[in-house]
Amino acid sequence: MKTILVTGATGVLAKAFISNYSNDFNIISGVRKPIQSNTVQIDSWNEISSDFNIDAVIHFAGKYLVDDSLSSNKLVNDATVGTATALANFCKKNGTPLLALGSYFEQAPPNMQPWSHYSIAKESAAKILEVASKAYEIPVRYIYAYDTYGKDFSRRKIVDVLLDPKTEKLDLSPGQQKINLTNEDDFVGGIKMALEELLINRRTFERFQIRNGHDEFTLQEIAETINSFRAKKIDLNFGAKPYRNREVFKVWDCAPNISGWLPQIHFTDFISKHSGGSNE
């Protein structure tokens, strides 16, 4: 059984991967403050060391921009670029394959590139990993992620808020921006497929995406679909808020989809079962 170090192990997607595939891999959790025997400290800019014989790393960890302050920007840079640098050094020393997650916002066309320090930090981190991969022959797969959803509402993304039974009223933009949705279980299934390919075909840096070709809707369509299944309807106020500066109204491809990956869970089917906001 392969031993996999998973960074950001307390995050939603990492927890889904660990829950779904703990019988397939010996999973070591990478966290900031290790308290258990099967954990490793992952801290930005610091050297990562492990007493475990790690066969591959899945880098789920990330830090989002909280606000536009300099301190928030610095935290994002340290966590995103710093951790990528530390991981590149770890994989260089040990010849360890690495699978890292990117954001599709990194590849926004120039005319709709949103100003996001997180996106820029992720681009910088990807370049660090690419340079390290090619210079030191580290097998790396960089996977672009689109929007995900599932039974864990803790991230408070728009689908989470709409499914929350406590949500009674919601002020929204006009809602014509497009969103590509993939269920968390389907997403981590794609990660497992990419990992298995990486372990066999130890080529250097390659980019892929996990984009659902079926479930792509406007924000308005998402909100109205969820509301149609809810017993207690939300008072949806479209146009109560303006669009963000440089709002993204379409979804673009970043790289080829992972070969053989197909989503199994359709958004409307999931919503019909979980529209009451239940986590069961």
TAWORA-V468789 format. One record per residue. N is the residue number from 0. SS is DSSP state (A for helix, B for strand, O for the rest). Layout:
n,ss
N,SS
N,SS
//
This chain:
n,ss
0,O
1,O
2,B
3,B
4,B
5,B
6,B
7,O
8,O
9,O
10,O
11,A
12,A
13,A
14,A
15,A
16,A
17,A
18,A
19,A
20,A
21,O
22,O
23,O
24,O
25,B
26,B
27,B
28,B
29,B
30,B
31,O
32,O
33,O
34,O
35,O
36,O
37,O
38,B
39,B
40,B
41,O
42,O
43,O
44,O
45,O
46,O
47,O
48,O
49,O
50,O
51,O
52,O
53,O
54,O
55,B
56,B
57,B
58,B
59,O
60,O
61,O
62,O
63,O
64,O
65,O
66,O
67,O
68,O
69,A
70,A
71,A
72,A
73,A
74,A
75,A
76,A
77,A
78,A
79,A
80,A
81,A
82,A
83,A
84,A
85,A
86,A
87,A
88,A
89,A
90,A
91,A
92,A
93,A
94,O
95,O
96,B
97,B
98,B
99,B
100,B
101,B
102,B
103,A
104,A
105,A
106,A
107,O
108,O
109,A
110,A
111,A
112,O
113,O
114,O
115,O
116,A
117,A
118,A
119,A
120,A
121,A
122,A
123,A
124,A
125,A
126,A
127,A
128,A
129,A
130,A
131,A
132,A
133,A
134,A
135,A
136,O
137,O
138,O
139,B
140,B
141,B
142,B
143,B
144,B
145,O
146,B
147,B
148,B
149,O
150,O
151,O
152,O
153,O
154,O
155,O
156,O
157,A
158,A
159,A
160,A
161,A
162,A
163,O
164,O
165,O
166,O
167,O
168,B
169,B
170,B
171,B
172,O
173,O
174,O
175,O
176,O
177,B
178,B
179,B
180,B
181,B
182,B
183,A
184,A
185,A
186,A
187,A
188,A
189,A
190,A
191,A
192,A
193,A
194,A
195,A
196,A
197,A
198,A
199,A
200,O
201,O
202,O
203,O
204,O
205,B
206,B
207,B
208,B
209,B
210,O
211,O
212,O
213,O
214,O
215,B
216,B
217,B
218,A
219,A
220,A
221,A
222,A
223,A
224,A
225,A
226,A
227,A
228,A
229,O
230,O
231,O
232,O
233,O
234,B
235,B
236,B
237,B
238,O
239,O
240,O
241,O
242,O
243,O
244,O
245,O
246,O
247,O
248,O
249,O
250,O
251,O
252,O
253,O
254,O
255,O
256,B
257,O
258,O
259,O
260,O
261,O
262,O
263,O
264,O
265,O
266,A
267,A
268,A
269,A
270,A
271,A
272,A
273,A
274,O
275,O
276,O
277,O
278,O
279,O
//
